[in-house]
Amino acid sequence: MNAWDGLSRSVCEELLRHAIDCLAIDGAAKLSPRDRARLASAAAILREIREDLERSADRQADSRKSETRTRA
């Protein structure tokens, strides 16, 4: 079982939004280039996870629609 099991899609998205917001640090320009790069990488990874969750949810919704049509 992974850490995401048991969490709803909306809870996961909210957690990711919060994490991305936390990465938008005021004064980030004062960080070292290495730390700014690490911050940007972390934000990019979180965005990818959020987009993957959205795509997965869309596929599940499409699958449910297909099942409903085949049953009718």
Secondary structure as UniProt FT lines:
FT   TURN            3..6
FT   HELIX           9..23
FT   TURN            26..27
FT   HELIX           28..30
FT   HELIX           33..71
//
